[in-house]
Structure formats: structure tokens, C-alpha cells
Amino acid sequence: MSFTPKDQGDPMQGVNEAGKAGDAEIQRALEVTFNQDEARRRKSSLVDQLNGQNSRPTNCFVHNLLEGHDEYEIFTPEQRPSYERLAAERRVDKDSERPPNSGLHSRLLTKKQISDMAFGIRELAKKLAHLALRVDVRNIFILAKAHDEDLIKDTREIARWLMDKDPSYNVYVENTLERNKIFDADGLREKNTSYGSRLKFWNNELCANKPQTFDIVLALGGDGTVLYASWLFQRVVPPVLAFSMGTLGFLTKFDFDNYPQLLTRAFSEGITVSLRLRFEATVMRSQHRGGESKTRDLVNELVGPEQENDHTHKPDGTHNILNEVVVDRGPNPTMSSIDLFGGEEFFTSVQADGVCVATPTGSTAYNLAAGGPLCHPDNPVILVTAICAHTLSFRPIILPDTIVLRAGVPYDARTSSWASFDGRDRVELCPGDYVTISASRYPFPSVLPLDRKRADWIDSISRTLNWNSRQRQKAFKEWSE
């Protein structure tokens, strides 16, 4: 990947020259590592044993760019040693069969480590707002609803256009379209024999195990399609260029009718990327020990002096989410009891239908419907909103993204609760179980229009929500004698 600065004096010029070294040099990645011996971990840090594997290569689009931080000299002398412990360069074989999963989770980090990680990503995001990134596009991933007849036709149209435009392009579409009569893959191959080797099909396993295969994602649909892209690429996320073909379109920035001009310009002039904060959420299961559950206290197990607690809870699945984590009452007829913890502090016990923990991107989704605040996606915060709280005093709160939030079901709760992650993978939380929520090391790179850039968030809430829309107050008419 090479970089094209907007100004001649941009400090990324050194990276431009390095980017000309060829494909072998371009395919470099950073791994984010943390010194497990020097850092004092929070209580839940000892749940997972890393078995000596403290780091793995990530192949992440964002981590590939982190090495540019030194070009900017964004770190003060006090911050630099901490950052150097977080990032180390390593070559990675792009065709490796090993899934690009890291053995280390965000919930295991100390507050300083999370703070340094978030600081580095935020500073990178600021720089990316003023740069056009020229992506060496070869493998293009097309994502659309495979059951929508119109979108299938659009997928076929754009796939054919891409393969006609450049013989080096490989186009990946969903494997369910391989035998779809509307998409007619065999008909495409008959019209052009070169399509046979360049028209490929993706499945969930390919997205999970080899996400670094794809250079860019073209999403055809609405915000739900973009969320589906986030779900498919749980860790490494290629840049996502989303065409607005849905209902609202907070995350979809491009008009599909103009796709030939848009894609030609994006591939030739470069793309501007916005890094959207994602959360990493892990379900922690209580380890039952005979009849002790009646005397156990979740607050005592999660707050207090640090000690090994792998005998009390074990992890059971991790999700990177773009919108929100919701813990609610599920099918139970009564309200939920949910204990909230932040870092090493017990916040409160919530009596409500549930709790919505949203990212800034998710502020316009379930968080908004539950009465939470609107939040610009550049803000590094965690939004906590109760769903139909049985009290008049529970107001939505905004927390920094440098803490680990935990929402659990107390042992003496009458019923279990249910957790969902961007509306997917709904799981039951029994008494004693909890969910940890923290800033993810894998943000979501969303492609922005080169002309409008970041100024379109206000436009999107005004256009889709009629934000502050009312008839203008009439002016006074001056009376003169």
C-alpha cells in the first residue's frame, strides 16, 4: 500500500517512497504486543492463560499503518516508551493458512495499555482524515443481500464491470450466488473466458481465516449490510466502501448510480478512510461449584484486590461489534437485574428491561431508540443507556473508551438475561455470568467520499432523523410612523 499526501509538505512523504519497494515490501503488517511481565493486570486478566504466546501477527489494515506514527512524531518522550511496547514490526506471509487471531484480548490490558492503544489509533485516524490512501487493488470483495433480486442484479452488473475494466481484478461474491439463476455465473463465464479464473466465491470461513486476501470491500445495501461486513470480519477488516441502497444510510456514503466514476476515481486517486471504534465483547461464564451459588456474590468476585479468578469464571466467545452490546430480559416476563462494573469499580445495579452499551457509531441505532444521546463517531467514548429502567433517576451516561465495562447477572437474580452483539449471536446469561466490553484493537475502516470527508455526519442525522427540523421563527416587522 502506498500513501499520497494532500500537500507536498506532508510528513508521510517518507512512507510514499517506502511504498514503491514492490509488492513484497507492501505486504507488511504490525503486530500489537503487550509485555505481560511488566504490566499489572486487572483481576479478570488472569482468566485466559496465553501459554507463552503473547503476540501474533494481525495483518490488520490499521496495524499496517501504525508504523507511520513515527513519521508524524506524535508521541511525547513520556508516551514513546509505552507505545514501543505496544507495536513491533514483523513480516507476515499473506497466504498463511493460520487465522489472523491474536491470543491477547483487550479486556486483559491495564488501563494504561488500553489508553496508549486508543491514543495511537485516534492519532492515526486524525492523520488519515487528511490523506488519500492509494490501495493496490487486486482482490475485490462484494457484499450484498443474496436474497434480494434487485441487489443480485446489481452485484452481477458491478462484478462484470470490474472484470472488464482491469484484467488483474479478481472479484469475490457470496458463494450462494454460484448457482443463482439471476446472477448467472455460467453465463458470465461464457461471454468472457477470462472471467472463469477471476470470478471467485467467498464464504464465512474464508472471511474468518484469510481476511487479508481482500484489498477492499464493496457493500451494496444499507447500514445492516455494513454491520454484516463487521460481523464477517471479526478482527482484520479491509476498507469498506458502502453504496447507499437501503433505507436510512448513516454508514453508506456513495450513490450506486455513479459507481463507474466513483470506483475509477477511488482506485486511481486514492481513498479517505475513517476509523470507526469497535468494541470487543467477551462472555464470561460462572464456574459452578456445587451449592455455593446461593452464597456467592458477583460484586465480591469482580471487585477488590487482584487475585486469580480463573476458578470463578471462564471465557465463552468473543465478538468485535460496531454498534452495540445489549443485555436484556429476553423472553422472561419480568425485568432484568444487571450489575454494572467499570474497571475495578462497582457502578450500580440496574433494574430494567436491559442495558444498551453502544459505540459512537451505534449512537443512532438502538441507543437512540432507548433514549440515549447522539454522539459523533470520532468521540472516543462508551455510551451506556438503560432500556425501560424501573426508576426515574437512571440517566444515560458517557464513559471513556479506556475502561473495561462489565455487565453481569447477579447470583441472586430471579431470572437469567440475554446478550446480543450487533443484534447477532444471542446467548443466555445465567446468574453469575457477565459480559466484558472494551475498546477493540481492530477498528472498522470506513471509506469516505474524497470531497465531503467527515463533514457529512451532521448532514446524515439531519437527512435521516430530521434533526432539529422545525419551521423557522418569523422575524419582527419594524413599525414606522
N, C-alpha and C positions, 0 to 999 in steps of 0.2 A: 504494500500500500504506500502511495506517495502522497505528499501534502502540498497543496497550492495555497500559499498565503494570499490574503486580500491585498496587503501592502507590501512594498518592496522591503521595508524595514522590519518585517515581522520576524520575531525570534525563532520561528520554525524553519527558517531557511536552511539551517544545518541538517534538519531532518529531510528536507526536499532532496538534498544532494545524496544523503544516505539511501533514499528511496529508489535511486537509479541503479542500485547494485544488482538488480535482477531478481527473478522470482525466488531464488534460493534465499536471498537476504530478506526479501519481503515477508516471507512466511516465518516470522519470528513472533514469539509470544513471551509475555511476562507471567511468572507465577507469583502470587502474593503469598508470602510466607510469614509466619509468626514464631518468634522464639518462645518455646513453651517453658524453658527453664528460667528465663529472666522475668517473665511476666507473672504476676499474681492473678490467678484466675478466680472468677466468681464461683459461687457454690455449685451451680449447675454445670460448670466447666468440666467437672470430673466424671460426668456421666459417660461420655464416649472415651474409650481408650484408643489412641491413634496408632498403637503398635509400632512406634518409631517412624511412621510416615507422616512427617509434619507438613509436607508440601507436595503438590503435584502440578504439572503444567496445566494451564487452563485453556489456551488457545482463544481466549476471550477477545472480542473486538476491542473492548475498553482497555483490557490489560495490555493489549498490543500497543496502545497509545500512551500508556503510563510512563514509558521510558522518555517521552518528550518532556516530562516535568522538569528534568534537569536543564533542558534548554531554556525554560522560562525563568529559572531561578526563583520559583515561587515559595520555597521553603526558607524560613529563617534559620540561623545557626542552631537554635534550640530545637526546631522541628526536624531538621535534616537527619540526625541520627535515628530518630524514631521512624522516619519514613524509610530509611535504608534497611531497617529491619523488616519492613513490610514488603519490599519489592526486590526481586533479583531476576536478572535476565537469563533465559535458557532457550536454546533452540528446541523446537518441537517438530516431530515428524507429522506432517499434515494428514498423512494416510494411516496414522496409527489406529489399530483396532481398539485401543483402550478408550473407554468412555472418558470424556474430559471432566470428571468429577473430582472435586477436591475433598480430601479427607477431613478438612477443618471447617467448622461451621461458625457463622457469625455469632451465635449465642455463646460460643466458647471464649470469646475475646473479652479482654478487660475493657473498661470504659475508654481508656487512653488509646488502645488499639483500634476500637471502633471509631473514635474521634479522628485519629490520623487517617484511617481508611476513608471515612466520609469526606474529610478535608481534601484529600488528594483527588477524589472523584469530582468534588464540586469545583475545584480549581481547573481540572481538566475540562469540565463542562463549560466553564466560562470561556476558555480558550477556543473550544470547538465552535462556540457561537459566532466567532469571527473568522472561521476558516472554511474553505471549500476542500473537502477530502476527496481526492481522486482515487476511486476504487478500481482496481484492475479486475473488472467483472468478467468472469468466465462461467460460473455456475449460478443460475438464477432460479430461485425458489418461488413458485406461485402458489398462493394460498387463497382459497375461496370456498364457499359452501358447496359441497359436492352434490347436494340435493336440490339446489336452486337451478332451474332450467336456464334462466337468463344468464346467471353467473357462469354456468358451464360454457355457454356460447362465448361469453367474454373471455373466459380462460383460453379457449381454443384460438380466439382471434389474436390475443396478445402473445400466445406461445408461437403461433405461426409467424407473426410479425418479427419477433425477436430472432427466430432462427433464420428468417430471410435477411434480416438486417446485417448479421455478422455470422460467418460460418464457424467462428470459435465459441459461440454461445451454446452452452448446454442448458436446457430448460427442464426443470423438475416440476411435475404436477402430482396431485394426490393419486395414489395407486388405485383408488376406486374408479378413476376415470379411464383406466386402461381398457376396460370392456364396455364403457359407456357409449351408447349409440349416438348421443348428441355430440359428445366430444369427438368421436370417430377417429381414434388414434391410427387405425389401419388406413383410413382414407388420407390422413396427413402424410403417412409414410409413402403411399402410392404416388402422391403428387410430387414428392421430392425424396429421392432415395437417401439423401444426406440426413434427413430427419430421423432415420432409423436408429442411428447411434447417438444422436444428440437429444432426442426426446426421452426423458427418463421419468421414473415414478418414485415418489417418496412415501415412506410410511413412518409411523411413530417411532419405531426402533431406530431408523436411520437418523431422525432428528435428535433422539436422545443420545445415541452413541457416537455419531460423527457430524455434529452441527457445524464444525469448521469447514465442511465440504462446501457450504453455500457462501457466496460473496454478498448477496443481497436478497431480501425477501420482498416480494410484491404482494401486498394484501388487497384483495378485492372484496369490499363489503363495508360493514360499519364498525363501530367500536368493539362489538363482540368478536369480530374476526381478528382484530388486533390483540384482544385478550387471549384468543385461541393461539395466536403466534407466541405469546408469552408463556402459555402453558406447554406448548410443544417444545420450546427451547428453554428448559428449566435453568440452565446455567449459561452456557455460551449462547449469545444471541447475535445473529447477523443484523446489520442495519435494516430497519423495516420501513419501506416506503408504502404508505397506505393510501389507496384510492377511495374517495368518498362515494360509496354506493349503498349506504344504509339509511337510517332514519335521522339520527342526530349528527354524529360526526365530530366529537371532541378530539379524537385521535387520528382522524382521517383528514389529510390536508390537500389532496390532489384530486383534480377533476379527471375522470377516466376518459371523457371525450377527447381530451388533449394528450393522451398518453404517448403518441409518437414524438411530439415536440418535447414533452416533459422528460421522457426517458433518454432521448437523444442528448438533451442538454445536461441531464444528471450524469450520464456516463462520460460525457466529453469534458464538461466544465467542473464537475465535482458535486458533492452533496454536503449540505449543512446538517449536522446531527445534534439532536437534543437528547441528553441522557436523563431518562426518567427513573426516579428512585423506585426500586422494588424492595419488598420485604421478604425475608427468609423466615418461614414459619415451620416449627417442628412440634409434632405431637409427642408429648411425654406421658408414658403410661405408668400408673402406680403399680408397684410390685406388691401383690397381695401376700400377706404373711399371716395365715390362719385367721383368727378372730380379732386381730389387732385393729382392724379398720375402724371400729367404733370408737377407739380411744386415740386414734391418730389425728393430727392437726396439720392441715396443709400449710398454714402460716408458719408453724414451727419448723416444718421441713424445708421451706423455701427461703426463710429469712433468718438471719442470725450469723454466728461465726461460721466461716467457711470450713466445711468438712466433706468427706466423701459421702455422696448420696446416691451412688450407683446401686445401692441396695434398696432405695426407695422408689426410684423412677428409671425408666429406660426409654430411649427414643423409639418412635414408631412412625417414621416417614417425615420427610422434609419437602417443603414446597416453596418455590420462589413465585411471589404474586405481584401483580401490577396494580390492582385496585384495592382489595380489602380482604381481611380475615374476619369472618363473622362467627361468633359463638352465640347460639340461641337455644331456645327451648325445644326446637324440633317438633315432633308430633305430640309432645306432652301437653296436657290440658292446662297445666299450671305454669307460672313464671319460673324462670331460672334463678339460681343463686350462683353468682360468679365472683370469685376473688380476683382482684387486680393487684399486680406487683410491678414495680418499676425498679430495675437494678436490684439493690439489696433492701428495698423499702416496700412495706405493705401499704398500698394506696387506700383501697376501700373494698367493701363487699357490695355488689350490685344486685338489687332485686328488680329484675326487668325481664322483658321478653328476650333480651340478648344484648350483646355489645358488638359494635362495629368498629374495627381498628383499620383505618384507611390510610393509604398513601396520599400525597398531594394530588397525584393523578386521579385517584379514586374519590376525591372530594366531591365530584359532580355525579357520582353514582349512588350507591346505597347510602353512603354517608349523607348526601344531600337529602334523600328521601326520609332519613331518620331525624332530620333537623340539625345536622352538623354544618360547620362553616364551609364556605367556598375557599379554596386555597390555591394560589398559583403553583404550578408544578415545579418551579425552581426552588421552592422553600424546602429546607431540609428538616421536615417535621413528621411527627406521627399524630394522626387525628383519632381521638377516642370519643365515640358517641354512643350513648345508651339507646336501646331500641325500646320505646314504650316503658320507660322506667316508672316504677310504682312509688314515685316521690316527686315533689315539686322542685327539689333543690339540686338534682343532678344535672349539671350543665355540661355541654361538650367541652373537652379540654384538648389543648395542643401541647405535645411533648417534643423534646428534641430527638433527633434520629440517632443520638449517641447512646441511648439506653436500650436495655433488653427488657421488653414488656412481657409479662406473663399473665395469662387469663386462665384460671383453673376452677374446677368444680370442687367445693369443699367436701370433706368426708361426710359431714352431717347433712348434705343437701337431700331434699326429698326425692328429686329425680335427677337423671343424667341430663347433659346438654349435648348439643351437636355443633361441630365446627365445619365450616366450608371455606374454600380458598379460591377466590375469584369465582365463587359460585359452583366450584367443581370439587370432586373428591370428598364428598360429605362423609364425615366419620363421627361416631358417637364418642362422647367424653363421659366416662363413668366417674362417680365420686372418687376424688384423689387424682384424676388426670388433669393435665393442663397443657396449654399451647404457649411456646415461646415465640416472640415476634421481635425481629431486629432488622436493621438495615442490611440489605444484601450486598455482597461484593460484586454482584452481577447486575448492573443497571440495564435498563431497556433502551437501546439506541434507536430513537425515532427520527426519521428523515424529515426535515422541514423544507418548505419552499425557500429557494435562494433569495427571493425578493422580500417576502414578508417576515421570515425568520420567526422571532419569538413574540412579535407584537400581536399575533393573532389569537392569543388566549382570551383577551377581553372580547374580541370580535366573536369568538365561538360561544361564550356564555350569553352574549347579547343576542346572537342569532338563534341559538337553540333554546335558551331559557327565558328569552325576553327580559334579561336582567335590567332592573331599574327602568322599565319601559312604562311611560305614562305620558299623558298629554301635557305639553309644556304650559306653565302658568302664564296667563295673559299679562302683558305689561300694562301699567297705568297710562291712561291718556292724559296728557297735561291740559289743564283748563286754562284758557286765557280770556281776559276780559275784552 
